[in-house]
Amino acid sequence: MTLPVSSSAGTIAFRDGAFVAGTRDVPAETAVAISVGGSTHAVMMATPSHLRELAIGLALNERIVETAAEIERIDIVAGELGVDCRLWLSEARAAGYTVRRRQMTGPVGCGLCGAESLELAARDLPTVVAEGRALDPAAIAAAVGAMAERQELSRRTRAVHAAAFHLPGQGLVVAREDVGRHNALDKVAGHLAEAGIDPAGGFLTITSRVSVELIQKAAVMGCGLIAAVSAPTALAIAVAEAAGITLVAVVRKAEFELFTHPQRVAGAPSMPAPGS
């Protein structure tokens, strides 16, 4: 099933002191439900592409399943009001699954909108252990640049986020776009799971500010470094510190800022004490 990811909208632009009629590509924004065993787990506004990956990545990042193999079948059903991604779990996993209903039909920028319990914002996370050699600073800029080259929908619409995964020495593995930054990261997680790629061996890049749910997803994935074009929130920094994740943000060409666990970036000194 293929759904359009953008459409053309008429505009009246004011440029050089005059009004000019024109058109602009705008991204599609569709209600997407993730159902588990016939019960709705989440409803979000998303870009209707790579929905299978989105469903798998969300199931992994929210610990509905431990591995993608525990999902026996995915049915993607389009209706008048949106798309339903129906996950059917293995008997053993389904028996232990407790449905948590979440309505996220509000702002697409927040992966925790409408959560029934504040426990979701303070979830227990695994500690990510540093693996492999420290990343060269130039590799961070190169990775963000490589992600930008894959942002075809963003170039057309200027209205979507992107997330990508990279392997040191190999480069960009996958990049995904979506109106929701958390959706883009879930799509990346789903792709890696289906491809059998361990996130611990590489690092993530994102186009958005770093909010706490992105750090939570990176921790569940087991990915030790995330680099963002924009700045992090205070809670995102605190959670990254606790989870052992290297948080790189405000990436501007060859420049960036390190907020936590600098040991994963070659040549970086220890973090200064707060207020120093």
Secondary structure as UniProt FT lines:
FT   STRAND          6..15
FT   TURN            16..17
FT   STRAND          18..27
FT   STRAND          30..36
FT   TURN            37..38
FT   STRAND          39..46
FT   HELIX           51..61
FT   TURN            62..63
FT   HELIX           68..70
FT   STRAND          71..78
FT   STRAND          83..89
FT   HELIX           91..95
FT   STRAND          102..104
FT   TURN            108..109
FT   TURN            111..114
FT   HELIX           118..122
FT   HELIX           137..149
FT   HELIX           152..157
FT   STRAND          161..167
FT   TURN            168..170
FT   STRAND          171..178
FT   HELIX           181..195
FT   HELIX           199..201
FT   STRAND          203..206
FT   HELIX           212..221
FT   STRAND          225..228
FT   HELIX           234..243
FT   STRAND          246..252
FT   TURN            253..254
FT   STRAND          255..260
FT   HELIX           262..264
FT   TURN            266..267
FT   TURN            274..275
//
